[in-house]
Amino acid sequence: MSYREVSEAMSQHGTPLSRSRWAYMRSGDSSLAMDKGLLQNLAAFFGVDRRYLLDDSTEIPELVEAQLNLLRSMREARVKNFAARQLQDLSPETLARLREVIDKHVRSADEDS
């Protein structure tokens, strides 16, 4: 998704979006990032519940975080299954060690975020 696509869609819905305002929106560093009309239009454009962008309660972000964690786990499982299928000639011990390395790397990345 490019800035141009988002900007054009926002202009069509009456909430023009300059490049600098888009940068503020993405970083959340300014009151320019809190324009209710723009947030509603962005939510509609991206197909997300508008409460995610407009609601100060933590309920929606926790739900999104839980969904992202589930997707991360599913992705991790596919990596392990793919590796197991591709490495059929390796011993079970070697496969287990590779799985440990993948898990350790994923845990390390999660701790860093």
Helices and strands as residue ranges (DSSP letters): H 3-12, H 19-27, G 31-34, H 36-46, H 50-54, H 59-86, H 92-112
